[in-house]
Amino acid sequence: MGVRDVVGVLNGAVQVSMSGRGEPRCWVNAGWSRSVDLEGTPQWTSLDLGASDAEEVRGLVALLIAADSARSAKAQVAGFLLDVWCLGVKNALPPEPMTPSQLAAHRHAYFSAFEGHVQVPAELARALVFGAADYARELGFAPEADFDAAAVVLGEPAGPSPIRLGRDGKPFYVNGPYDDPDAIMRTLRHAVGDDGFHYTLAFPE
């Protein structure tokens, strides 16, 4: 089931406007822009106030999305952890209703592994999330199981993402603690060949 189908099922629970007033509120970790190529969208570079001071670049981008509902004082809050260099959507948290105070506490905890966070337009959040999902699909990696449910809060993207993903023009795989590096590199070799990607093993197998 795609995002459009999920929206059709849940349209009574989450009210998301595709443009203008009513857009979801979106936050991303400080330093996010250092992991992507914004040559085609230089206007978004200035939205990353923490880029010069952020921690080591790892290709990971975390987003938190809050869609306000016309029927409730609570917002529907979802989250995404993206590997914008290779694997796409590594984790997705489906919408959960939260009061303003609950959202504030959740946002603080959600970004605690990063050096802060910044609020960004929904257009940018969609470009990151759907762009990462599409990039990884082309390499043979499907989004995390809860992706469609979480993506309800963002709505449909207007078109292909203008953000270039990967690192230095190629997929760059950095293994996580729960990955199967051999299986992932077999998939990469099948998709782009032995010379079509780079990798480093950050965690021992």
N, C-alpha and C positions, 0 to 999 in steps of 0.2 A: 504494500500500500504506500503510495507516494504522499508528499506533503499536502497536495491539493485534496486528496481523499480524506486525510486526517482532519483537515480544516472543515470539510463538509460534515464529518461526524461530530466534531466538537465545537461547531460554530455557535452553539448556545452558551458555551462555557468561557470562551476566550474571544474578545472583540479586538481584532487587529486591523488597523487601517493600513493600506499598502503605501500611502504617501500622505505627506502633510500632517495635519493635526491628528492625534491619536496614534502616532507611531510608537512602538515599544521603546522603553528606555533601555539603553545598552551601555555596558561597561566592559573594558578590556584591560588586561594587565599593562602596567607601565613598561615601556621598552618593546612593545609588540612590533613596532615598525622595523626594528633591526633584523627581524627574521624573514621579512618579505621584501619584494622589489616593488617600490611605489613609483617607478619611473613614469608609468602611464597615468598616475593619479597623484601628482605632487602636492595637491591641495590637502591631502590627508596626512602628510608628514608632520605638519604643525599641530596635529591633534595629539601627538605623542609627546607630552611635556617631559616625560621621564626617560626619553630615549637615550640621552647622553650619559645618564647616571645609572641606567638599569644594570642588572646582573649579567653574567655571562650569557651570550646568545646561545639558545639551545634548540631553536626551531619550534618551541611550544608557545601557544597562544591560548589564554583562557578568557572566555567571555561569559558574562552574566546578563540575562535578558529579562525584563519585567514588562509584561503586557497588562495594562489596566483594563478592567472589565466594566462594562456599563451596568452590570447587574450586581456588583459587589464592591465593597470598599477594599477588598483584598486584590492584590495584583497576582497574576499567574507568573511564576518565576522559574526559568529554566537556565541551564548552564551547559557550556561546551568546553572541552579541552581538545585543542587542535594540534596535530603535528603538521605544520605547514610546509615541511621539507619533504615529507614522504607519505606517511600513513593516513593523513586526513583527520577524520573525526575519531579520536581515540576514546573519548568518553562523552556521554550526553546524559544530562539529568532532566527527565520529563517535567512538565509544569507542575508546580506546587503552589497553592494559595498562601500568600503571606501578607500580613499587615505591614504598614510602613516601618514600624519598629522591628518587626521580625526580618524584613528585607534588609534593613540597615545592619543588623547583627550578622545576618547571613553573608552579606557582601563583604564585611570586614573579615570574616573567617575564610570565605571563599578565596580571597586574594592574599591570604597570609603568607603563602609560599613565594610571593613576588614582592618587588619593591614598590608596592602601591598599585593604583588603578586609575584609569581616566574614563570619563563618559564620552561616548562617540555616537554619531548618527546611526540610525538603523540601517541606512544604505551601506555604510562601511561594514557593520556587523554582518549583514547578509553577504557582502562580497567575500569576507573572510570565511564564514561558515560554509556557504554553498560552494565557494571556490575551492576550499580544502577538500570537501567531499567529492567534487567533480575531478579534481586533480588526482586524488587517490584511486578513484574508480578506474581512471584511464590506465593506472599501473596494476590494477587487479585487486585492489583492497576496498572492501565494502565498508560503509560507515558503521559505527557502533550500533547495537541493536535498537537502542532507544532514540536514535537520531530523528526519525519521522515524528515521533510524539513531541520531542523537544522543539523541533523546527516549527511547530504550530505557532509559537509566540512571535516568530520572525516574519511569517508570511512568505509569499513567493518572491524570488529575486526578479528584478526587471530584465535581466539578461545575463550573459556570461560575465564572470568576475573580471574586472580590469586589473586585478592584482596578480603579479607573476609570483608563482610559488616554486618550491624547490630551492636549491642553493647553487649559485653560480651556473644557472641554466640546466641543472640536472637534479634528479631526486638524490637526497642525502639521508641515508638511514642511520639513526642513532638508536640502538636497542634500549628498550625499557626493561624493568626487572621481571615483567611477566610475559615478555615476547618469546617467540620461537625464531631466533635469528636465521637459522638454516632455512626454514620454510619461507620466511619473508624474502630472503635473498634469492631463493629459487624463483619466487614470483617476479621479483625485479628483473632477473636475468631473462625470464620468459618474455617480459614486457618490453625491455629496452636493451637487452644484450649485456655482455660482461663489461663493456666500456661505457654503458649508458647511465651509470649511477656511481655514487660514492657511498662509503659507509665507515662507521667507526663503532666499536663495541665498548660502550660505556659501563656495562655490567657484565661480569663473567658469567658464562653459561653454567 
